[in-house]
Amino acid sequence: MVKFISGMMFKEQNIHQYDEYLIRLKDVVKAYKTDAGEFLALKNINLTIGAGEFVGVIGKSGSGKSTLINMISGIDRPTRGEVHVADTPIHTLGEGGIAKWRGHNLGIVFQFFQLLPILTVLENVILPMDFCNFYNSRQRRERAMHVLDLVGVAQHANKLPSQLSGGEQQRVAIARALANDPPIIMADEPTGNLDSKTSQIVFQLFEKLVAGGKTIVMVTHDGDLAKKVKRTIIIADGEIIEGYLTKAFPSLTQQQLIWTTSMLETQKYKAGTTIMKKEDAPERFYIVTMGEAEVVLRTPSGQECVTTRLGRGEYFGEVGLIHGGLRPVDVRAASDVEVAALDRASFNEFLNQSEDVREAVNKVAAERLQQALEIIEEKKDVCTTLA
């Protein structure tokens, strides 16, 4: 259904809550046959992406970045494993089904624009609506002009792509990706063919789209842009390394990062929910991946003090695991928060893999425990910083 409000056209959408994650890959393997034998482009990938996330995917050439994007978009199929996007198991769809599904749920932006040279800018943007039979002819033109205006190139609607600069063509490509109002935008090196100033303009446009509720997964070689996204995924030799791990433990080697990523279990908590209680047996080590957690200490008089907040890449739970159950604080979700957890056995193995990490975590645990004991022994009734 289409509504006209103040002369502007909008597609009426039902508000839909996706099952916990908008994108979920489970044990995905992609193998290609070569003259030298089987080549594994993706190796047992497990990945979840929530609605409204802006995710950057980085890695060296041949690491598997584009293959990962192709799995999510249905351009390619996994050799083994499952791919669920927008509540649809797309690995089970046939070619006709995947094309129709993609037209309704995904917008794709390529490095080299992929605009049809014999069509005008306006006609290029209308094309996805024609393919999916969205709107009538007049409404398609209005929708196309709306998204061209959104990306700042409506004045070029009747020009051919060759008459536009590279940055303008990329904005047209983004408008085309938005034509059917999909929840997800996949961008494969969208700034790779642009100068730095134009790249910033495109990136800022992506940020506005995310603020408006879109989910964007962007492959990029641009390290500066990768630092600005909310979440970074590193691909190395067909395996995923989560960016929060490199932030928390920069001394880990690539293989150690890959192993740790494979052992982590992702958990979500609503704001105000207790993640870790001091009286519970210590069984898990937690790293904050999204949102914030707050550390809560109760003074001898029973006053509740939020002593610090932990953001992405910060961790907790190590005190109880290292010091035999002594754990003086609770930790709860300060906002809707996601954490990645290691069980006790995996945590111990994690520490044993790197002497630098073991020393760093032991030092943090000792400092946190000492601070807590001092508060308890001195019967202080004040909030003291304690992580």
Buried (B, 14 or more C-beta within 10 A) or exposed (E): EEEEEEEEBEEEEEEEEBEEBBBBBBEBBBBEEEEEEEEBBBBBBBBBBBBBBBBBBBBEEEBBBBBBBBBBBBBBBBBEBBBBBBEBEBBEBEEEEBEBBBBBBBBBBBBEBEBEEEBBBBBBBBBBBEBBEBBEEEBBBBBBBBBBBBBBBBEBBEBBBEEBEEBBBBBBBBBBBBBBBBBBBBBBBBBBBBEEEBBBBBBEBBBEBBEEEBBBBBBBBBEEBBEBBBBBBBBBBBBBBBBBBBBBBEEBEEEBBBBBBBBBEBBBBEEEEEBBEBEEEBBBBBBBBBBBBBBBBEBEEEEEBEBBBBBBBBBBBBBBBBBEEBBBBBBBBBBBBBBBBBBBEBBBBBBEBBEEBBEBBBEBBBEBBEBBEEBEEEEEEEBBEBB
